[in-house]
């Protein structure tokens, strides 16, 4: 009976996956850099894939996001109220993309 229960438990992990990656595995951290440009605070942003699998086509909600500091569009490309990270390319497990910005 114990082997039967273990087999069912193992099958449920395999069929569902040991790590279901979703938007909750993408962590966005913003920290004040402590520097200013033209009297405006510069912010450091790090977007982390906190999952054991590659995440691709990461789109962030960025309504109202504006920056006077150009961000490499290969890292973050704003389109309307959404921002595409890393040109939609996969972000490896536990890796991050970093950029800086300051408000207009």
C-alpha positions, -999 to 999 in steps of 0.1 A, spaced: 0 0 0 28 24 9 45 18 -25 12 25 -42 8 59 -24 44 68 -32 39 60 -68 7 82 -70 26 110 -52 56 107 -76 32 106 -106 15 138 -94 48 156 -92 59 144 -126 26 152 -143 24 187 -127 61 194 -127 83 200 -98 85 237 -106 56 254 -123 71 287 -134 47 316 -138 47 353 -133 51 349 -96 87 336 -103 97 369 -119 109 393 -92 113 430 -99 134 449 -74 140 487 -74 165 504 -52 175 541 -50 211 542 -62 219 571 -39 229 593 -68 210 621 -86 211 635 -121 197 670 -126 182 668 -91 164 635 -98 170 602 -81 186 574 -101 170 540 -95 186 506 -100 162 479 -113 169 442 -113 145 417 -128 152 381 -116 140 348 -129 135 330 -96 127 296 -112 147 265 -122 135 269 -158 141 294 -185 114 322 -188 108 338 -221 86 366 -235 86 384 -201 63 414 -203 61 438 -174 32 462 -167 48 497 -169 20 521 -170 33 556 -165 69 545 -166 91 572 -181 128 577 -180 152 605 -190 181 580 -190 180 559 -222 176 522 -215 191 497 -240 160 484 -259 176 450 -259 171 450 -221 137 468 -219 115 481 -246 84 501 -237 54 497 -258 23 515 -245 16 503 -210 38 472 -213 76 466 -214 92 437 -231 123 424 -213 153 410 -230 137 412 -265 115 383 -255 145 360 -253 148 334 -225 161 346 -192 180 316 -177 171 302 -142 182 325 -113 197 351 -137 187 387 -139 187 418 -161 197 451 -146 191 487 -157 190 522 -143 164 550 -148 153 583 -135 121 602 -140 116 628 -167 
